[in-house]
Amino acid sequence: MPLRRSKALVKWIYENQHKMQTLRRCSSTLRYKELEESSVPSLEPVAEVAPAHEPATKPRPQLTPDISFKFDDLQVTLAAPYQLQKKPEAIDLGFGKYFTDHMMKINYHRELGGWQKPEISPFEHLSLHPAAKALHYAVQLFEGLKAYRGVDDKIRLFRPDLNMQRMNLAAQRSGLPMFDGEELIKCITRLVQIDQEWVPHSETSTLYIRPTLIGTEPTFGIIEPESALLFVILSPVSAYYKTNSDGAVSIYADPNVVRAFPGGVGNRKVGSNYGPTIEITSRAAKLGHQQVLWLFGPNHELTEVGAMNIFVVYINEDGDKQLSTPPLNGLILPGVTRRSILELAGEWKELTVKEEVLTMQRIADLNQQGRLLEMFGAGTAVVVTPISNVGYLDTNIPVPTMQQHNPVYQRLKDTLLAIQYGHIEHPFAKVIT
Ligand SMILES: Cc1ncc(COP(=O)(O)O)c(C=O)c1O
């Protein structure tokens, strides 16, 4: 090979290292020649790139999926006796430390027509491509609901339809495939029935259900994933976090840190809302507080507390006792417990119930005037948790929640637990066994 040609070839190899695999496989003289020729810039006119067109119409929000997986297609593989785990003692449960013997998986592959058959199988690790979109761009969402073993030994879910609606809204926002919530409830019901002995025989612990939907397509483009995985795992749980000896928590508000912002995803249960809260939660803990109070805007509006919706009880300008929570303005997760509290308390004659903007100034003023009675957080994991102190701008605002006679928080907690554990029959509870 003349020197000039071989130099050109070396140059080509240098510039086309990424194609070396091909080169190695086809290292005949003929192939070298072919490659050399193809490295010469083509004089052919480059086809004109079609101009990008504006979409003719705005995409319409699609709130019901066209196609969903079906419970009728569910395939079940039960764990072999040697795969069954020892059940932990109730006292050791903690929150999300132990998992049951089975899990559910439903794959989505666009090229195979979308949702595949749901499968219940022995609990196992997932195998994911390292480029899966969930791992890089948090193309991911989750839900949290519980199965309660009632006083009648029947197992109940609490308003699971609301979790399904919320899950579909988060899927829509994240470009993940939507599905028929009723079908997922039926599949979850079957999973809980199979692992029913894992639902604690206790009124202080429950079986936490964690449906999760992740984008699994292994490409770096920030676009709708062509493949996804919906999985459901179950964990027997007790208290979500420790309270003070009186059962209340102290919360910490730093107005410089926000959880959500207008137009963002504060109202969707996506993983990317939670990771960035860890540092401030640890800072709050070092200062002696159990949770973070999330404020927003120049007026330091209250939005949520930790992973709970926030409620305040006070004497209003008319002298009436009022239960208030901030309105769903896009920054706040539409909690199932929040909605249930508003609906239940809305029927109590002696209480005014309102969704209203609450600022830190308003809380401080109410407290100073002796009109602030209670503050509490509410959510599936914690039910209702009273708040006894707010750390804010180098001061502490003591909240007299624990000093009230017949506090509202306790009545709400008792009512919710009575529904969940079957002490009273209520349409919010769905018996599944
Ligand atoms: C940020 C946030 N707010 C509120 C809640 C309470 O919602 P739910 O009552 O549906 O559990 C949760 C828990 O899911 C949450 O993560």
The ligand as an ORCA input file, in Angstrom:
! r2SCAN-3c Opt
* xyz 0 1
  C     -45.931     15.236     49.896
  C     -47.085     14.480     50.442
  N     -48.138     15.159     50.905
  C     -49.211     14.533     51.401
  C     -49.277     13.165     51.478
  C     -50.485     12.494     52.024
  O     -51.206     11.869     50.996
  P     -52.112     10.597     51.308
  O     -53.109     11.031     52.319
  O     -52.750     10.260     50.011
  O     -51.224      9.544     51.809
  C     -48.181     12.416     51.023
  C     -48.199     10.967     51.089
  O     -48.470     10.330     50.127
  C     -47.070     13.088     50.484
  O     -46.006     12.406     50.029
*
